[in-house]
Amino acid sequence: MDSILPLVNIALLLAAGLLVGRGSFLRRQHLLSRMSSICLHALLLFMGLRIGESDAVKSALGTIGLAAAACALLSVAGTAAVVALFSIVWRRTAAPVAVGAPPSSLPQRGAERAAGRPFANLRDPARLFAVVLAGFAVGYYLRVVPQSMSAQLSTWMLYLLIFLIGMQLPRSGVDIRSELLTWRTLLVPAGAILGSLLGGLALGPLLSLSTGKALALAAGFGWYSLSGVLITNMGDPVLGSAAFLANMLREGIALLTIPLLGRLRLSEIAIGVAGATSMDVTLPLIGRSCGPELVPLALTNGAALSLLVPVLVPLLFHL
């Protein structure tokens, strides 16, 4: 029930935002964009604060940091490679885009700026990463906010962002139904699953883990709060701590790379890398960086992976 309730809340808030967005309230798109940007930065700050205050993260840094980092990097690399391959196949079989239609995932003026300045693509990721890092430093060294409060603030800020995304969708011209009824709705989550598990296969020999445990470690798909608990409850608290930290690192990698991938028009890869978090934590960043038309795909991808985590992790662990 706990795994379904957040998805229900997100769906309800998105629907409420869609209804409000169809009305006359806040018709100015730039005002909605500014509000979303402020909320996004606040969410990242609270997330960094929560991570920095986590005793589990602190205790894991010295003992299992290498295993967690290797798992996160291999899972992300495998996901990016497989989703890229699937995206090429999808684009070659999909209907051609009308000539002259600008790509919505990257505004033309932004593309011109990026072409003229090679490091312009790194500015947004660097700024967002700096916000997370600042929150982490405050939480790690000062503990100015109780951990339960920082988690609650993150949740409410996320819900506000989901509502604002819903308000923006009617003004973006996105046809949600047509966006969902495409092959990439299946290909992106399939690529994220296959790529993550391929990363797990490569992880086993590297860390001298059994194949089943290595695959279970990679099958969290970024959902650190569940995968770590599942593995710990199955009798391996060390591997459970590694799963917790590995999936938290995957979420951090996603937050850092999504803006860059969006500017490079690699939106499907951005969603795949986000894994299960594409339906909640990274959804606002995907909508901002990749375009509102990618929101339905991100929601579908995150929901599919989230439903598979409690099934795949125990199944693979016992292989």
C-alpha positions as CSV (number, residue, x, y, z in Angstrom):
1,M,0.0,0.0,0.0
2,D,2.8,2.4,0.8
3,S,4.3,1.9,-2.7
4,I,0.9,2.8,-4.4
5,L,-0.2,5.7,-2.2
6,P,2.4,8.2,-3.5
7,L,1.5,7.3,-7.1
8,V,-2.2,7.9,-6.3
9,N,-1.4,11.3,-4.7
10,I,0.7,12.3,-7.8
11,A,-2.0,11.2,-10.2
12,L,-4.6,13.2,-8.3
13,L,-2.4,16.3,-8.0
14,L,-1.6,16.2,-11.7
15,A,-5.3,15.8,-12.6
16,A,-6.1,18.7,-10.3
17,G,-3.5,20.8,-12.0
18,L,-4.8,20.0,-15.4
19,L,-8.3,21.1,-14.4
20,V,-7.1,24.3,-12.9
21,G,-4.8,24.9,-15.8
22,R,-7.8,24.8,-18.2
23,G,-9.4,27.7,-16.4
24,S,-8.4,31.4,-16.4
25,F,-6.2,31.2,-13.3
26,L,-2.6,32.2,-13.9
27,R,-2.7,32.4,-17.7
28,R,0.8,33.7,-18.0
29,Q,3.1,30.8,-18.8
30,H,6.2,32.7,-17.7
31,L,4.8,33.1,-14.2
32,L,4.1,29.4,-13.9
33,S,7.6,28.7,-15.1
34,R,9.1,31.0,-12.6
35,M,7.1,29.4,-9.7
36,S,8.1,25.9,-10.9
37,S,11.8,27.0,-11.0
38,I,11.7,28.3,-7.4
39,C,9.9,25.2,-6.2
40,L,12.4,23.0,-8.0
41,H,15.4,24.7,-6.3
42,A,13.7,24.5,-2.9
43,L,13.0,20.8,-3.5
44,L,16.6,20.0,-4.3
45,L,17.8,22.0,-1.3
46,F,15.5,20.0,1.0
47,M,16.6,16.7,-0.6
48,G,20.3,17.5,-0.1
49,L,19.5,18.4,3.5
50,R,17.7,15.1,4.0
51,I,20.6,13.1,2.5
52,G,23.2,15.0,4.6
53,E,21.2,14.3,7.8
54,S,20.8,10.5,7.1
55,D,22.8,8.4,9.6
56,A,22.5,5.4,7.1
57,V,24.3,7.4,4.5
58,K,27.0,8.5,6.9
59,S,27.7,5.0,8.2
60,A,27.8,3.6,4.6
61,L,30.2,6.1,3.2
62,G,33.3,4.5,4.6
63,T,32.4,0.8,4.2
64,I,30.3,0.3,1.2
65,G,30.8,3.4,-0.8
66,L,32.8,1.8,-3.6
67,A,30.3,-1.0,-4.1
68,A,27.4,1.5,-4.2
69,A,29.2,3.9,-6.6
70,A,30.1,1.0,-8.9
71,C,26.5,-0.2,-8.9
72,A,25.1,3.2,-9.6
73,L,27.5,4.0,-12.4
74,L,27.1,0.6,-14.1
75,S,23.3,0.7,-13.8
76,V,23.2,4.2,-15.3
77,A,25.6,3.3,-18.1
78,G,23.7,0.2,-19.0
79,T,20.4,2.0,-19.0
80,A,21.7,4.8,-21.2
81,A,23.2,2.4,-23.7
82,V,20.1,0.2,-24.0
83,V,17.6,3.1,-24.0
84,A,19.7,4.8,-26.7
85,L,19.6,1.7,-28.8
86,F,15.8,1.3,-28.4
87,S,15.3,5.0,-29.2
88,I,17.2,4.6,-32.5
89,V,14.9,1.7,-33.4
90,W,11.8,3.6,-32.4
91,R,12.8,6.7,-34.4
92,R,13.5,4.7,-37.5
93,T,10.1,3.0,-37.3
94,A,8.0,6.0,-36.1
95,A,6.2,8.4,-38.4
96,P,8.5,11.2,-39.7
97,V,8.2,14.6,-38.0
98,A,6.7,17.3,-40.1
99,V,9.3,19.5,-41.8
100,G,9.9,22.8,-40.1
101,A,8.5,21.7,-36.7
102,P,10.8,22.8,-34.0
103,P,11.8,20.2,-31.4
104,S,9.9,21.0,-28.2
105,S,12.5,19.4,-25.9
106,L,14.9,22.2,-26.7
107,P,13.8,25.7,-27.6
108,Q,15.4,27.2,-30.6
109,R,17.0,30.1,-28.8
110,G,18.4,27.7,-26.2
111,A,19.9,25.6,-29.0
112,E,21.5,28.7,-30.6
113,R,23.0,29.7,-27.2
114,A,24.3,26.1,-26.6
115,A,25.8,26.0,-30.1
116,G,27.6,29.3,-29.6
117,R,28.9,28.5,-26.1
118,P,30.2,24.9,-25.6
119,F,29.9,24.9,-21.8
120,A,26.4,26.4,-21.8
121,N,24.9,22.9,-21.5
122,L,26.7,22.4,-18.2
123,R,25.4,25.6,-16.5
124,D,22.0,24.3,-15.4
125,P,23.3,20.9,-14.1
126,A,26.1,22.6,-12.2
127,R,23.7,25.1,-10.6
128,L,21.3,22.4,-9.5
129,F,24.1,20.2,-8.3
130,A,25.4,23.1,-6.2
131,V,22.0,23.5,-4.6
132,V,21.9,19.8,-3.6
133,L,25.5,20.0,-2.4
134,A,24.7,23.1,-0.3
135,G,21.8,21.3,1.3
136,F,23.9,18.2,1.9
137,A,26.6,20.2,3.6
138,V,24.1,22.0,5.9
139,G,22.5,18.7,6.8
140,Y,25.8,16.9,7.3
141,Y,27.5,19.5,9.5
142,L,24.8,21.6,11.1
143,R,21.6,19.5,11.3
144,V,19.5,22.7,11.5
145,V,16.3,20.9,10.6
146,P,15.1,17.5,12.1
147,Q,15.4,14.7,9.5
148,S,11.7,14.0,9.7
149,M,10.9,17.6,8.9
150,S,13.3,17.8,6.0
151,A,11.7,14.7,4.5
152,Q,8.2,16.2,5.0
153,L,9.2,19.5,3.4
154,S,10.6,17.6,0.4
155,T,7.3,15.7,0.0
156,W,5.2,18.8,0.1
157,M,7.4,20.7,-2.2
158,L,7.3,17.8,-4.6
159,Y,3.5,17.7,-4.5
160,L,3.4,21.4,-5.2
161,L,5.6,21.0,-8.2
162,I,3.5,18.2,-9.6
163,F,0.4,20.4,-9.3
164,L,2.2,23.2,-11.2
165,I,3.3,20.8,-13.9
166,G,-0.4,19.8,-14.3
167,M,-1.3,23.5,-14.7
168,Q,1.3,23.9,-17.4
169,L,0.3,20.9,-19.6
170,P,-2.9,22.4,-21.1
171,R,-0.9,25.5,-22.3
172,S,1.8,23.3,-23.8
173,G,-0.4,21.8,-26.5
174,V,0.5,18.2,-25.3
175,D,-1.9,15.5,-26.3
176,I,-1.5,13.1,-23.4
177,R,-3.4,10.2,-25.0
178,S,-1.3,10.2,-28.1
179,E,1.9,10.5,-26.2
180,L,1.0,7.4,-24.1
181,L,0.0,5.4,-27.2
182,T,3.5,5.1,-28.7
183,W,6.0,2.3,-28.8
184,R,8.5,4.3,-26.7
185,T,6.0,4.1,-23.8
186,L,7.1,0.4,-23.6
187,L,10.6,0.8,-24.9
188,V,11.9,3.3,-22.3
189,P,11.0,1.3,-19.2
190,A,12.1,-2.0,-21.0
191,G,15.4,-0.3,-21.8
192,A,15.8,0.9,-18.2
193,I,15.1,-2.6,-16.8
194,L,17.4,-4.4,-19.2
195,G,20.2,-1.8,-19.0
196,S,20.1,-1.8,-15.2
197,L,20.3,-5.6,-15.0
198,L,23.1,-5.7,-17.5
199,G,25.0,-3.3,-15.2
200,G,24.3,-5.7,-12.4
201,L,25.7,-8.6,-14.4
202,A,28.9,-6.6,-14.9
203,L,28.9,-5.7,-11.1
204,G,29.0,-9.3,-9.9
205,P,32.6,-10.3,-11.0
206,L,33.8,-6.8,-10.1
207,L,32.7,-7.1,-6.4
208,S,32.9,-10.9,-6.2
209,L,29.1,-11.1,-5.6
210,S,26.8,-13.9,-6.7
211,T,24.8,-13.2,-9.9
212,G,21.5,-13.1,-8.0
213,K,22.7,-10.6,-5.4
214,A,24.4,-8.4,-8.0
215,L,21.2,-8.3,-10.0
216,A,19.1,-7.6,-6.9
217,L,21.4,-4.7,-6.1
218,A,20.8,-3.2,-9.5
219,A,17.0,-3.9,-9.6
220,G,16.2,-1.0,-7.2
221,F,16.0,1.3,-10.2
222,G,16.6,4.3,-8.0
223,W,14.1,3.5,-5.3
224,Y,16.5,3.5,-2.4
225,S,13.9,3.6,0.4
226,L,12.5,0.2,-0.6
227,S,15.3,-1.8,-2.2
228,G,17.6,-1.4,0.8
229,V,14.9,-2.5,3.2
230,L,14.0,-5.5,1.1
231,I,17.5,-6.8,1.0
232,T,18.2,-6.1,4.6
233,N,15.0,-8.0,5.6
234,M,16.2,-10.9,3.6
235,G,19.2,-11.3,5.8
236,D,22.0,-9.2,4.2
237,P,22.2,-5.8,6.0
238,V,25.6,-5.0,4.4
239,L,24.2,-5.5,0.9
240,G,21.0,-3.7,2.0
241,S,23.1,-0.7,3.0
242,A,24.9,-0.8,-0.4
243,A,21.5,-0.9,-2.2
244,F,20.3,2.1,-0.2
245,L,23.4,4.1,-1.0
246,A,23.6,2.9,-4.7
247,N,20.1,3.9,-5.5
248,M,20.5,7.2,-3.7
249,L,23.6,7.8,-5.9
250,R,21.6,6.9,-9.0
251,E,19.0,9.5,-8.1
252,G,21.8,12.1,-7.6
253,I,23.3,11.1,-11.0
254,A,19.9,11.6,-12.6
255,L,19.4,15.0,-11.0
256,L,22.8,16.1,-12.4
257,T,22.5,14.6,-15.9
258,I,18.8,15.2,-16.8
259,P,19.3,18.9,-17.6
260,L,22.3,18.1,-19.8
261,L,20.6,15.2,-21.6
262,G,17.5,17.3,-22.2
263,R,19.6,20.1,-23.8
264,L,21.2,17.5,-26.0
265,R,17.8,16.2,-27.0
266,L,18.4,12.8,-25.4
267,S,15.1,12.9,-23.5
268,E,14.4,9.2,-23.5
269,I,17.8,8.5,-22.0
270,A,17.2,11.1,-19.3
271,I,13.9,9.4,-18.3
272,G,15.6,5.9,-18.4
273,V,18.4,7.1,-16.2
274,A,15.9,8.6,-13.7
275,G,14.5,5.1,-13.3
276,A,11.7,4.8,-10.7
277,T,12.2,8.4,-9.7
278,S,10.9,9.7,-13.0
279,M,7.3,9.5,-11.6
280,D,8.0,11.7,-8.6
281,V,11.4,13.2,-7.5
282,T,12.9,13.8,-10.9
283,L,9.6,14.5,-12.8
284,P,9.7,18.3,-12.3
285,L,13.2,18.4,-13.6
286,I,12.3,16.2,-16.6
287,G,9.3,18.5,-17.4
288,R,11.5,21.5,-17.3
289,S,14.6,20.1,-19.1
290,C,13.0,17.8,-21.7
291,G,9.6,19.4,-22.3
292,P,6.1,18.9,-21.0
293,E,5.3,16.4,-23.7
294,L,7.7,14.0,-22.0
295,V,5.8,14.1,-18.7
296,P,3.3,11.2,-19.6
297,L,6.2,9.0,-20.6
298,A,8.1,9.8,-17.4
299,L,5.1,9.0,-15.3
300,T,4.6,5.7,-17.1
301,N,8.2,4.7,-16.8
302,G,8.4,5.5,-13.1
303,A,5.2,3.7,-12.3
304,A,6.2,0.6,-14.2
305,L,9.6,0.4,-12.6
306,S,8.2,1.1,-9.1
307,L,5.7,-1.7,-9.4
308,L,8.5,-4.1,-10.5
309,V,11.0,-3.3,-7.6
310,P,9.2,-5.3,-4.8
311,V,8.9,-8.3,-7.2
312,L,12.3,-8.3,-8.9
313,V,14.5,-7.6,-5.9
314,P,13.5,-10.7,-3.8
315,L,13.2,-12.9,-6.9
316,L,16.7,-12.1,-8.1
317,F,18.2,-12.1,-4.6
318,H,17.3,-15.8,-4.2
319,L,18.6,-16.9,-7.6
